[in-house]
Amino acid sequence: MITIKRHVIILFVIGFLAALFSVQSEAKELSAQPRPVVVHPVKNDVSRELRNIKPIPPSPGAEVREIPLHPLDKPKGPKAPLIEDRIMDPVVQDWPVEVTMPSTIRNFEGVSNVNGVLPPDTNGDVGPNHYIQMVNLSFAIWDKSGNLLYGPANNNTLWSGFGGLCETGNYGDPIVLYDHLADRWIMSQFALNFYTDFHQCIAVSQTGDPTGAWYRYDFLISNSKMNDYPKIGVWPDGYYMAVNQFTNIGWGGQGVVAFERDKMLLGLPAQMVYFDLYALDSNLGGMLPSDLDGAALPPVNSPNYFVQFDDNAWGYSPDQLQIWEFHVDWATPANSTFTGPALLATAPFDSNMCGYNRNCITQPGTTRRVDALSDRLMYRLQYRNFGTHESLVTNHTVDVGADHAGIRWYEIQDPGGVPSIYQQGTYSPDANHRWMGSAAMDSAGNMALGFSASSTALFPSIRYTGRLASDPPGTMPQGEAVLKAGGGSQTHSASRWGDYSMMAVDPTDDCTFWYTTEYYSVTSSAGWRTRIGSFMFPSCTG
C-alpha cells in the first residue's frame, strides 16, 4: 500500500510535472511540405462468403522463418547516464500496490505458431458478436464466448481467387480492426515482391458478419520502398496507415497513407493518398495513426492524428512527442495535406534498452534474451471524444535503470486544439521487466494497459494493470492481474518478441477490454502461443 506521506509527495510531483509538461511546445511547421501521391488499387473485387472458402491450412517449414523487422534509423547518441535517485524518469511508479484489478471474464487460447515463424505480431479486435485474431501468418474467428468459428487459416485465405501477390503470397505484419461506425471488419497484411513492388492487401467485410463476403483490395504502396510495420487506424473519413519504409540499401523514411473508406465500404474502386516523408525529415519514423473508439465522433473535419516519440539522445531536446495532422480531401486528393508537428515535451525518459539490441529482456533458465523493441510507440494510438475533451492514449518501452524495462504511457488531450500531455507515467512496480504494451480507455475514462512481464525468475507472462478515471493522475494504482502465466522461455537465436500486441474495447458496452499477446507454455525455440482475454471495471456502465 502507498503510505500517506509518499502519496502526498507523489501527488505534488505529478502536479508539478503536469504543469510543466502540459505546456505545448511551439508547433514547428516545416517549410517544405510533402506532396501527396494519389493511387488507385491494382485490383479490387468481392469474395465469396468466407464460410464457403476452404481455409488454406497453415504449414510450417523445416526451419523457423523470421518475418523481417528493420530498426528505425534514428540519430542515436550515447546511452543516457543512469541517475540513481530516478530523476532521469521522474514519473516512474516503482512501488507495488494492492491488487484490485478485475479478473478476466473470457480467457481462451488464440492461434499458436502453426506457420513456423517468428515473431507472432499478435493483434485482435472485438465486434458485437465476434472476436478476430491475426498473427504471422494466420487468423481465426471466434464468437465472444470463445467458440472457434473459422480457422486457423493462412491470412491469404481471404484473397483466395483474387490473383496477384495478395493471393499467392502470405507475408505477414497483419492488422485486424472492427469499424464500429459501419459495423464492418478490416483485415490487412503486406505483400512483397522484393525490390520491385510493395503492396498492402486490405479486405473490408461486406456486412458485420466476418464469415460472409469481403470486399478485397490490392494497393501498390511503392515500387522501391518496403512498407514495413504497417499500423492502421479507423477514422470517419478514411482508414489511415503508417509504415516504416526501407529500400534495398537501408532506411527509406516514414510513409503515411489514407484509404478511401466510404468507397471501400461499398466495394467500389477506392483512392489512396500517400505521403513519403523522407525528404521532409529523414528522422521521422515509428509513427502511429489515431484509431477511433466510442460512439462520439471527432469534431467535423478533424484530421487524423499521427504521433511518434523522440528521445533526447537522438539529438532532440527535450524528450518529446510529435503530433502531425493528416487532412485528406477525397474530392480533390491533390489538396490533401500532412502538416505539423506540434511538439510536446514529456517527462524525461531513456528509450535505449540494451543499446536497441534484440538480445535484451531476461528469461528463466536460458542466457537467450528477447527483444524490447523500445525505439517506437506501441500499438494502438487510441482516440476518444469525451465531449468535454478529446484524448489520445499510447505507450512505449523505456529503460528505468540498468536495462530494466518499464512502460511509459500517456494521455494527450485536445490534439485538435491546444494539445497537452494531461497525464503520463512509467509503470515499473518491481524487478520484473514490463514491455510490449498496449493501452486503451473505456467510455468512463478508465484505462487498461496490457503487457508482457519477465525476469530471470518469471517466465514471460501476460499481465494487465489499470487506473480508474478518479485515480490520481499519472498512476496505475489498481494493481496487476495475470491473464496467462508463462510456462517457458523462448530460446531461438533471433530473440524476436511481439512485435506488437493489442488492447481493444468492446463496442457493445464500450466498457469491456479485450487483450491479446504471446506467451510460451514450455521452453522451446519458437513454440509461441497466444492468449485472448477480456475484463472490465465495475465502475463503467456503458
C-alpha positions in Angstrom: 0.0 0.0 0.0 1.1 3.6 -0.6 1.8 5.5 2.6 0.1 8.8 3.1 3.4 10.7 3.2 4.5 9.1 -0.1 1.1 9.6 -1.6 1.3 13.3 -0.9 4.8 13.6 -2.3 3.7 11.7 -5.4 0.7 14.0 -5.9 2.9 17.0 -5.6 5.4 15.7 -8.1 2.6 14.8 -10.5 1.0 18.2 -10.2 4.3 19.9 -10.8 5.1 17.8 -13.8 1.6 18.2 -15.2 2.1 22.0 -15.1 5.5 21.6 -16.7 4.7 19.2 -19.4 1.2 20.3 -20.3 2.7 23.4 -21.8 2.7 22.9 -25.6 6.0 23.4 -27.3 5.6 25.8 -30.2 4.3 24.0 -33.2 7.2 23.7 -35.7 5.7 23.9 -39.2 8.3 22.6 -41.6 8.6 24.8 -44.6 8.9 22.1 -47.3 5.5 20.4 -47.0 5.3 16.9 -48.7 3.3 16.4 -51.8 0.5 13.8 -51.9 0.6 10.9 -54.3 -2.8 9.6 -55.4 -3.0 5.9 -56.1 -5.8 3.6 -57.3 -5.9 -0.1 -56.5 -4.2 -2.6 -58.6 -7.3 -4.6 -58.3 -10.5 -4.8 -56.2 -13.3 -7.3 -56.1 -15.8 -9.1 -53.8 -15.1 -12.5 -52.4 -17.3 -15.5 -51.9 -18.7 -15.9 -48.4 -15.7 -16.8 -46.2 -17.6 -19.6 -44.6 -17.7 -21.2 -48.1 -14.0 -20.7 -48.8 -11.8 -23.6 -47.8 -9.2 -22.4 -45.3 -5.6 -22.6 -46.6 -4.1 -24.7 -43.9 -1.0 -23.3 -42.1 2.1 -25.3 -42.9 5.4 -24.7 -41.0 8.6 -25.2 -43.0 11.5 -27.4 -42.0 13.1 -24.3 -40.2 11.6 -21.4 -38.3 11.2 -18.4 -40.7 11.8 -14.9 -39.3 9.5 -12.1 -40.5 11.7 -9.1 -41.3 11.8 -6.1 -38.9 14.2 -3.3 -39.6 15.4 -1.0 -36.8 14.4 2.7 -37.2 17.3 4.8 -38.4 17.3 7.3 -35.6 20.3 9.5 -34.9 21.1 7.6 -31.8 23.7 9.1 -29.4 25.4 7.5 -26.4 23.2 6.0 -23.8 22.0 8.4 -21.2 23.8 8.1 -17.8 22.0 6.4 -15.0 20.8 8.6 -12.2 20.4 6.7 -9.0 17.6 8.8 -7.5 15.4 8.3 -10.5 15.4 12.0 -11.5 16.0 10.7 -15.0 12.4 9.3 -15.0 10.5 11.5 -12.5 7.2 9.8 -13.2 8.2 6.2 -12.6 5.8 4.2 -10.5 8.2 1.8 -8.8 6.2 0.6 -5.9 3.7 -2.3 -5.7 0.1 -1.7 -4.8 -2.8 -3.8 -3.6 -4.3 -5.7 -6.5 -7.8 -4.5 -7.2 -7.8 -5.1 -11.0 -10.8 -7.1 -12.2 -10.3 -10.7 -13.1 -10.9 -12.0 -16.6 -14.4 -12.6 -18.0 -13.3 -14.6 -21.0 -9.8 -16.2 -21.2 -9.1 -18.6 -24.1 -6.3 -19.8 -26.4 -5.6 -17.9 -29.6 -3.6 -19.0 -32.6 -0.3 -20.7 -31.9 2.8 -20.9 -34.1 1.2 -23.1 -36.8 3.2 -21.5 -39.6 6.6 -21.8 -38.0 7.6 -18.1 -37.9 8.9 -15.5 -35.6 7.5 -13.2 -34.2 3.7 -13.6 -33.9 2.7 -9.9 -34.4 -0.3 -10.7 -32.3 -3.4 -8.5 -32.6 -7.1 -8.8 -32.4 -10.4 -6.9 -32.2 -13.9 -7.4 -31.0 -17.3 -6.7 -32.5 -20.9 -7.2 -31.4 -20.7 -11.0 -31.9 -17.2 -12.0 -32.9 -13.5 -11.8 -32.0 -10.9 -12.0 -34.8 -7.2 -12.5 -34.1 -4.5 -12.2 -36.7 -0.9 -13.4 -36.3 2.0 -14.2 -38.6 0.8 -15.9 -40.8 -2.8 -17.0 -39.8 -6.1 -15.8 -38.5 -9.1 -17.2 -36.7 -12.6 -16.1 -35.9 -14.4 -16.9 -32.6 -17.8 -16.0 -31.1 -17.4 -13.9 -27.9 -17.8 -17.0 -25.7 -14.5 -18.3 -27.2 -16.0 -20.9 -29.6 -14.0 -21.2 -32.7 -16.0 -20.5 -35.9 -13.3 -20.4 -38.6 -9.6 -21.2 -38.9 -6.8 -21.1 -38.1 -6.3 -20.4 -41.7 -3.5 -18.7 -43.6 -4.1 -14.9 -43.8 -4.1 -15.1 -47.6 -7.2 -17.3 -47.5 -9.1 -14.0 -47.6 -7.7 -13.4 -51.1 -8.4 -16.9 -52.5 -9.2 -16.5 -56.2 -8.2 -12.8 -56.2 -4.9 -13.2 -58.1 -1.6 -11.4 -57.7 0.6 -11.2 -54.7 -2.3 -10.9 -52.2 -3.4 -14.4 -53.2 -0.2 -16.2 -53.9 1.9 -14.8 -51.0 1.4 -14.9 -47.3 3.9 -12.3 -46.0 2.8 -11.0 -42.6 2.6 -7.9 -40.4 -1.2 -8.3 -40.2 -3.7 -5.9 -38.7 -7.4 -6.6 -37.9 -9.8 -3.8 -36.8 -13.5 -3.6 -36.2 -15.1 -0.4 -37.7 -17.8 0.2 -35.2 -19.1 3.2 -37.2 -20.2 1.0 -40.1 -20.4 -2.5 -38.4 -17.6 -3.8 -40.6 -14.3 -5.6 -40.2 -10.9 -4.7 -41.8 -8.1 -7.2 -42.3 -4.8 -6.4 -43.9 -1.2 -7.6 -44.4 1.6 -6.5 -46.7 2.6 -8.4 -49.9 6.2 -8.0 -51.1 7.9 -8.6 -54.4 11.2 -7.6 -53.0 13.0 -4.6 -54.6 10.3 -4.2 -57.4 6.9 -3.6 -55.8 5.5 -3.4 -52.3 1.7 -3.9 -51.8 -0.8 -3.6 -49.0 -3.7 -6.1 -49.2 -6.8 -4.8 -47.5 -10.2 -6.6 -47.1 -13.4 -5.0 -45.7 -16.3 -7.2 -44.7 -19.5 -6.8 -46.7 -21.5 -6.9 -43.5 -20.9 -7.2 -39.8 -20.6 -11.0 -40.2 -16.9 -11.8 -40.8 -17.8 -15.2 -42.1 -19.7 -13.6 -45.0 -18.3 -11.9 -48.2 -15.4 -9.4 -48.2 -14.5 -6.5 -50.5 -10.9 -7.0 -51.4 -8.2 -4.5 -52.4 -4.6 -4.6 -53.6 -2.8 -1.2 -53.3 0.7 -0.7 -54.6 2.4 1.4 -52.0 5.7 1.8 -53.7 8.0 0.4 -56.4 11.1 0.9 -54.4 10.3 1.2 -50.6 9.2 -1.6 -48.4 6.1 -0.8 -46.3 7.3 -2.3 -43.1 5.4 -2.5 -39.8 2.1 -1.2 -41.2 -0.3 0.2 -38.5 -3.9 1.2 -39.3 -6.5 3.4 -37.6 -10.2 3.8 -38.2 -11.4 7.4 -38.8 -14.7 8.7 -40.1 -13.2 9.9 -43.5 -10.7 7.1 -44.1 -8.6 4.2 -43.0 -5.2 5.6 -42.1 -1.9 3.8 -42.1 1.7 4.5 -41.0 4.6 2.4 -42.5 8.3 2.4 -41.8 9.9 2.4 -45.2 13.1 0.7 -46.3 15.0 0.5 -49.6 17.3 -2.3 -50.7 20.2 -0.3 -49.2 18.6 1.0 -46.0 16.2 3.4 -44.3 13.6 4.9 -46.6 11.7 7.2 -44.2 8.2 7.4 -42.7 5.3 6.8 -45.0 1.7 7.8 -44.2 -1.4 6.7 -46.1 -5.2 7.3 -46.2 -7.5 4.8 -47.9 -10.9 6.0 -49.2 -13.2 4.3 -46.5 -16.6 5.4 -48.0 -15.8 3.7 -51.3 -14.3 0.6 -49.6 -17.5 0.1 -47.5 -19.4 -0.2 -50.8 -16.8 -2.4 -52.6 -16.1 0.3 -55.2 -12.7 1.3 -56.7 -11.1 3.4 -53.9 -8.4 6.0 -53.9 -5.3 6.0 -51.7 -3.4 9.2 -50.7 0.2 8.6 -49.8 2.9 10.9 -48.4 6.6 9.9 -48.4 8.1 11.9 -45.6 11.8 11.1 -46.1 12.6 14.3 -47.9 10.7 16.3 -45.3 12.6 14.9 -42.4 14.5 11.6 -42.7 14.4 11.2 -38.9 10.6 10.7 -38.9 9.7 7.1 -38.2 7.8 4.9 -35.8 4.5 6.9 -36.1 1.1 5.6 -35.2 -2.2 6.8 -36.7 -5.1 7.6 -34.4 -7.8 4.8 -34.1 -11.3 5.9 -33.1 -13.1 4.2 -30.2 -16.5 5.2 -28.9 -19.8 6.5 -30.3 -18.8 10.2 -30.2 -17.2 11.2 -33.4 -14.3 13.7 -33.6 -15.3 17.2 -34.4 -16.4 17.7 -38.0 -13.4 17.9 -40.4 -10.9 16.8 -37.8 -7.7 15.4 -39.2 -6.3 12.0 -38.3 -3.5 12.4 -35.8 -0.1 10.7 -36.3 2.2 10.6 -33.3 5.8 9.5 -32.6 8.2 10.0 -29.7 11.7 11.4 -29.8 14.5 10.6 -27.3 16.8 13.5 -26.5 19.7 11.1 -27.1 18.6 11.1 -30.8 19.5 14.8 -31.0 16.2 16.3 -29.8 15.8 18.5 -26.7 14.0 17.7 -24.6 12.4 14.2 -24.8 9.1 14.8 -26.7 6.1 13.6 -28.6 5.4 14.9 -32.1 1.8 15.3 -33.3 1.0 15.5 -37.0 -2.3 16.1 -38.8 -3.4 14.3 -41.9 -6.2 16.2 -43.8 -7.4 14.1 -46.7 -9.5 15.7 -49.5 -11.3 12.9 -51.4 -12.9 15.4 -53.8 -9.6 16.8 -54.8 -7.0 14.4 -53.4 -4.1 16.6 -54.6 -5.2 19.1 -52.0 -4.6 16.7 -49.1 -2.1 17.8 -46.5 0.2 16.3 -43.9 1.2 19.1 -41.5 3.0 19.6 -38.2 4.5 18.9 -35.9 3.1 20.1 -32.6 5.9 19.3 -30.1 5.0 18.2 -26.6 7.8 17.9 -24.0 7.5 14.8 -21.9 8.9 13.8 -18.6 12.5 12.6 -19.2 12.9 9.0 -20.3 15.5 6.7 -21.7 14.4 4.5 -24.6 17.7 2.9 -25.1 17.1 -0.7 -23.8 20.3 -2.8 -24.3 21.6 -0.4 -27.0 18.5 -1.3 -29.0 19.8 -4.8 -29.5 17.3 -7.6 -29.6 19.1 -9.9 -27.0 17.7 -7.8 -24.1 14.8 -9.0 -21.9 15.9 -11.7 -19.4 14.1 -15.1 -19.0 14.5 -18.0 -16.7 16.7 -21.0 -17.5 18.5 -19.6 -20.5 21.0 -17.0 -21.5 18.9 -16.1 -24.5 17.1 -12.8 -24.1 14.2 -11.3 -26.2 13.6 -8.0 -27.9 12.3 -4.9 -26.0 11.6 -3.1 -29.3 12.0 0.2 -27.4 12.6 2.5 -30.4 8.9 3.1 -31.3 5.4 3.7 -29.9 3.4 0.5 -29.3 0.0 -0.1 -31.0 -2.6 1.5 -30.6 -2.9 5.2 -30.6 -6.4 5.2 -29.3 -8.7 8.2 -29.8 -11.8 9.1 -27.8 -14.1 12.1 -27.8 -15.5 12.5 -24.3 -17.5 15.6 -25.2 -15.6 17.9 -22.7 -12.3 16.9 -24.2 -10.6 14.6 -26.8 -8.0 12.1 -25.7 -5.2 10.1 -27.3 -3.7 7.2 -25.4 -0.5 5.3 -26.2 2.7 3.8 -24.7 6.3 2.8 -25.3 9.0 0.8 -23.5 11.7 2.6 -21.6 14.8 1.8 -19.5 14.1 2.7 -15.9 17.7 1.8 -14.9 20.4 -0.7 -15.9 18.4 -2.1 -18.9 15.3 -2.7 -16.7 12.2 -2.4 -18.9 9.2 -0.4 -17.9 6.3 1.1 -19.8 5.9 4.8 -20.3 2.2 5.7 -21.1 0.5 8.9 -22.0 -2.9 10.6 -22.2 -2.8 13.5 -24.6 -5.8 15.8 -24.5 -7.3 18.1 -27.2 -5.0 17.2 -30.1 -7.1 19.3 -32.4 -6.9 22.4 -30.3 -4.0 23.1 -28.0 -2.7 19.7 -27.3 -1.2 18.8 -24.0 0.0 15.8 -22.0 -2.7 15.6 -19.4 -1.0 12.7 -17.6 1.9 10.3 -18.1 3.6 7.7 -16.0 6.2 4.9 -16.2 4.8 1.6 -14.9 7.6 -0.5 -13.2 6.5 -1.6 -9.8 9.1 -4.3 -9.1 12.2 -6.0 -10.5 10.3 -7.7 -13.4 10.6 -6.4 -16.9 7.4 -5.0 -18.5 7.3 -4.3 -22.2 5.4 -4.7 -25.5 2.4 -2.9 -24.0 -1.0 -1.8 -25.4 -3.2 0.7 -23.7 -6.8 1.9 -24.1 -9.6 3.8 -22.2 -13.2 2.8 -21.8 -16.2 5.2 -22.1 -15.9 6.1 -18.4 -12.3 7.3 -18.8 -10.8 4.2 -17.0 -7.6 3.0 -18.6 -6.1 -0.5 -19.1 -2.6 -1.4 -20.0 -1.7 -5.0 -21.1 1.9 -6.1 -21.5 4.5 -8.9 -21.3 6.3 -9.4 -18.0 9.5 -11.4 -17.5 12.7 -11.8 -15.4 15.3 -14.4 -14.6 12.7 -15.8 -12.2 9.5 -15.2 -14.2 8.7 -16.9 -17.5 7.4 -14.4 -20.0 3.7 -13.9 -18.9 0.7 -11.9 -20.0 -0.4 -9.3 -17.4 -2.5 -6.2 -17.2 -2.9 -3.2 -15.0 -5.1 -0.1 -15.0 -6.5 3.0 -13.4 -9.9 4.5 -12.7 -10.8 7.9 -14.1 -10.9 9.0 -10.4 -7.4 7.8 -9.6 -4.5 10.2 -9.1 -3.2 11.3 -12.5 0.0 9.6 -13.7 -0.6 6.4 -11.7 -1.7 2.8 -12.3 -2.9 2.2 -8.7 -5.3 -0.7 -9.4 -2.5 -3.3 -9.1 -1.7 -6.0 -11.6 -3.6 -9.1 -12.8 -2.4 -12.2 -14.6 -4.1 -13.0 -17.8 -1.9 -16.0 -18.5 1.2 -17.2 -16.6 4.0 -18.3 -18.9 5.4 -21.8 -18.5 8.6 -21.4 -20.6 11.2 -19.2 -22.3 12.0 -18.6 -25.9 15.4 -19.8 -26.9 15.6 -19.0 -30.7 18.7 -17.0 -31.6 16.5 -14.4 -33.4 15.4 -13.1 -30.0 12.1 -11.8 -31.5 9.2 -10.9 -29.3 6.0 -9.1 -30.2 6.4 -7.2 -32.4 3.1 -5.8 -31.1 0.1 -6.7 -29.0 -3.4 -5.1 -28.9 -5.9 -3.8 -26.3 -9.3 -3.3 -27.7 -12.6 -2.1 -26.2 -15.9 -3.9 -26.9 -18.2 -1.6 -28.9 -21.3 -3.3 -27.5 -20.9 -1.8 -24.0 -17.8 0.4 -24.6 -16.5 -0.9 -21.3 -15.1 -4.4 -21.7 -11.4 -4.6 -22.6 -10.1 -7.4 -24.8 -6.3 -8.0 -24.8 -4.2 -10.5 -26.8 -0.5 -11.2 -26.9 2.0 -14.1 -26.9 3.5 -16.4 -24.3 5.2 -19.8 -24.1 3.7 -22.8 -22.3 7.1 -24.6 -22.2 10.6 -23.6 -23.0 11.3 -24.0 -26.7 13.0 -22.4 -29.7 9.9 -20.9 -31.2 6.8 -22.6 -29.8 4.9 -19.4 -29.0 1.3 -19.5 -28.2 -1.2 -16.6 -27.8 -4.0 -15.9 -25.4 -7.2 -13.8 -25.6 -8.8 -12.3 -22.5 -11.5 -9.8 -21.5 -12.2 -7.8 -18.4 -14.0 -4.7 -17.3 -14.0 -2.2 -14.4 -17.3 -2.3 -12.5 -17.5 1.5 -12.5 -18.0 1.5 -16.3 -21.7 1.2 -17.1 -21.7 1.9 -20.8 
